[in-house]
Amino acid sequence: MKFISPIVGFIIFVLFFGFALKNSQEVDLQLFLHYELRGPLVLMLLGFFVAGAVLGVLALTPTVFRHRRETNKHKTTIHTLQSSAQQATRQPQPDSVNTQQ
């Protein structure tokens, strides 16, 4: 498995590098208010891919924090229940030992 991962990574890199070499022509991106971006097609695609990934991570951030908060709350509840269960299972100590008969 240690040898397969670098080989697959190298193959994917070569495929993407070949894609980049094939799509190096200039493209125009028309924005609002008559702004225009000009650059290679592969850089435009890469830029939009990265922007989409960043927006996806930002969209998931509140959910991740909510799950962490709930997990911490549940851990605290479990710890409290375990400590109370341990105290309940202890044998009570006698008040006094009567050795006289």
Backbone hydrogen bonds in HBPLUS format (Angstrom, degrees):
<---DONOR---> <-ACCEPTOR-->    atom                        ^
c    i                          cat <-CA-CA->   ^        H-A-AA   ^      H-
h    n   atom  resd res      DA  || num        DHA   H-A  angle D-A-AA Bond
n    s   type  num  typ     dist DA aas  dist angle  dist       angle   num
A0005-SER N   A0001-MET O   3.45 MM   4  6.49 167.6  2.46 149.4 149.4     1
A0008-VAL N   A0004-ILE O   2.90 MM   4  6.11 165.1  1.92 161.1 164.7     2
A0009-GLY N   A0005-SER O   2.96 MM   4  6.10 160.0  2.00 149.3 155.4     3
A0010-PHE N   A0006-PRO O   2.89 MM   4  6.04 152.8  1.96 143.5 150.3     4
A0011-ILE N   A0007-ILE O   2.97 MM   4  6.23 157.6  2.02 149.3 155.2     5
A0012-ILE N   A0008-VAL O   2.97 MM   4  6.20 162.2  2.00 151.9 156.3     6
A0013-PHE N   A0009-GLY O   2.94 MM   4  6.11 155.5  2.00 143.9 151.1     7
A0014-VAL N   A0010-PHE O   2.94 MM   4  6.17 160.6  1.97 150.6 155.1     8
A0015-LEU N   A0011-ILE O   2.98 MM   4  6.23 158.1  2.03 148.5 154.6     9
A0016-PHE N   A0012-ILE O   2.95 MM   4  6.19 165.3  1.97 153.2 156.7    10
A0017-PHE N   A0013-PHE O   2.83 MM   4  5.96 152.4  1.91 149.2 157.9    11
A0018-GLY N   A0014-VAL O   2.90 MM   4  6.06 155.9  1.96 146.1 152.3    12
A0019-PHE N   A0015-LEU O   2.95 MM   4  6.21 151.2  2.04 143.6 152.0    13
A0020-ALA N   A0016-PHE O   2.90 MM   4  6.13 153.2  1.97 143.7 150.6    14
A0021-LEU N   A0017-PHE O   2.97 MM   4  6.26 152.5  2.04 146.3 153.4    15
A0022-LYS N   A0018-GLY O   3.01 MM   4  6.21 149.2  2.11 145.1 153.2    16
A0023-ASN N   A0019-PHE O   3.10 MM   4  6.24 135.4  2.30 142.9 154.0    17
A0042-VAL N   A0023-ASN O   3.33 MM  19  5.85 140.2  2.50 176.6 168.7    18
A0041-LEU N   A0025-GLN O   3.06 MM  16  6.09 147.3  2.17 163.3 168.0    19
A0027-VAL N   A0039-GLY O   2.84 MM  12  5.67 156.9  1.90 149.9 154.2    20
A0039-GLY N   A0027-VAL O   3.16 MM  12  5.67 156.7  2.22 152.4 159.4    21
A0029-LEU N   A0037-LEU O   2.70 MM   8  4.92 161.1  1.73 154.2 158.6    22
A0037-LEU N   A0029-LEU O   2.86 MM   8  4.92 163.7  1.89 143.1 148.3    23
A0031-LEU N   A0035-TYR O   2.79 MM   4  4.99 168.5  1.81 149.5 149.5    24
A0035-TYR N   A0032-PHE O   3.27 MM   3  5.93 156.1  2.33 116.1 121.5    25
A0044-MET N   A0040-PRO O   3.09 MM   4  6.44 153.7  2.17 151.2 159.1    26
A0045-LEU N   A0041-LEU O   2.93 MM   4  6.22 162.9  1.96 156.1 160.4    27
A0046-LEU N   A0042-VAL O   2.93 MM   4  6.06 159.8  1.97 142.6 148.6    28
A0047-GLY N   A0043-LEU O   2.86 MM   4  5.94 158.0  1.91 143.5 149.8    29
A0048-PHE N   A0044-MET O   3.00 MM   4  6.25 160.2  2.04 151.4 155.8    30
A0049-PHE N   A0045-LEU O   2.92 MM   4  6.08 149.4  2.01 146.0 155.1    31
A0050-VAL N   A0046-LEU O   2.95 MM   4  6.17 163.5  1.98 152.5 156.1    32
A0051-ALA N   A0047-GLY O   2.93 MM   4  6.12 159.0  1.98 144.7 151.2    33
A0052-GLY N   A0048-PHE O   2.95 MM   4  6.02 154.3  2.01 140.2 146.8    34
A0053-ALA N   A0049-PHE O   2.97 MM   4  6.23 154.7  2.04 147.3 154.3    35
A0054-VAL N   A0050-VAL O   2.93 MM   4  6.15 160.7  1.96 153.1 158.0    36
A0055-LEU N   A0051-ALA O   2.98 MM   4  6.17 161.6  2.01 147.4 152.6    37
A0056-GLY N   A0052-GLY O   2.92 MM   4  6.09 150.0  2.01 142.7 151.2    38
A0057-VAL N   A0053-ALA O   3.01 MM   4  6.28 155.9  2.07 148.2 153.9    39
A0058-LEU N   A0054-VAL O   2.94 MM   4  6.18 162.0  1.97 151.5 156.8    40
A0059-ALA N   A0055-LEU O   2.91 MM   4  6.05 146.1  2.02 141.8 151.0    41
A0060-LEU N   A0056-GLY O   3.17 MM   4  6.41 139.0  2.34 139.3 149.0    42
A0060-LEU N   A0057-VAL O   3.16 MM   3  5.20 128.4  2.44  96.0 109.2    43
A0061-THR N   A0057-VAL O   3.14 MM   4  6.27 123.9  2.47 142.6 156.7    44
A0064-VAL N   A0060-LEU O   3.02 MM   4  6.28 159.3  2.07 159.5 166.0    45
A0065-PHE N   A0061-THR O   3.06 MM   4  6.31 166.2  2.08 159.7 162.5    46
A0066-ARG N   A0062-PRO O   2.97 MM   4  6.14 154.0  2.03 145.7 153.0    47
A0067-HIS N   A0063-THR O   2.96 MM   4  6.19 159.7  2.00 150.6 155.7    48
A0068-ARG N   A0064-VAL O   2.95 MM   4  6.22 155.2  2.01 149.1 156.3    49
A0069-ARG N   A0065-PHE O   2.96 MM   4  6.16 158.5  2.00 146.7 152.4    50
A0070-GLU N   A0066-ARG O   2.96 MM   4  6.21 161.1  2.00 150.2 155.1    51
A0071-THR N   A0067-HIS O   2.88 MM   4  6.03 154.9  1.95 146.3 153.6    52
A0072-ASN N   A0068-ARG O   2.94 MM   4  6.19 160.2  1.98 151.1 155.6    53
A0073-LYS N   A0069-ARG O   3.02 MM   4  6.24 153.4  2.10 144.4 152.1    54
A0074-HIS N   A0070-GLU O   2.92 MM   4  6.16 156.9  1.97 149.1 155.1    55
A0075-LYS N   A0071-THR O   2.88 MM   4  6.12 154.1  1.94 148.8 156.3    56
A0076-THR N   A0072-ASN O   3.01 MM   4  6.22 156.1  2.07 145.6 151.4    57
A0077-THR N   A0073-LYS O   3.02 MM   4  6.30 156.1  2.08 145.3 152.0    58
A0078-ILE N   A0074-HIS O   2.87 MM   4  6.09 160.0  1.91 151.0 156.2    59
A0079-HIS N   A0075-LYS O   2.93 MM   4  6.12 160.8  1.96 148.1 153.3    60
A0080-THR N   A0076-THR O   2.97 MM   4  6.17 159.0  2.01 147.9 153.6    61
A0081-LEU N   A0077-THR O   2.94 MM   4  6.15 161.9  1.97 151.1 155.9    62
A0082-GLN N   A0078-ILE O   2.87 MM   4  6.03 156.9  1.92 151.0 157.5    63
A0083-SER N   A0079-HIS O   2.99 MM   4  6.16 159.8  2.03 148.3 153.4    64
A0084-SER N   A0080-THR O   3.03 MM   4  6.23 156.9  2.08 146.9 153.3    65
A0085-ALA N   A0081-LEU O   2.92 MM   4  6.04 147.7  2.02 141.7 150.9    66
A0086-GLN N   A0082-GLN O   2.97 MM   4  6.17 150.3  2.06 145.1 152.5    67
A0087-GLN N   A0083-SER O   3.14 MM   4  6.34 151.8  2.22 141.0 148.1    68
A0088-ALA N   A0084-SER O   3.06 MM   4  6.22 144.6  2.19 138.5 147.8    69
A0089-THR N   A0085-ALA O   3.12 MM   4  6.28 138.7  2.30 141.6 151.0    70
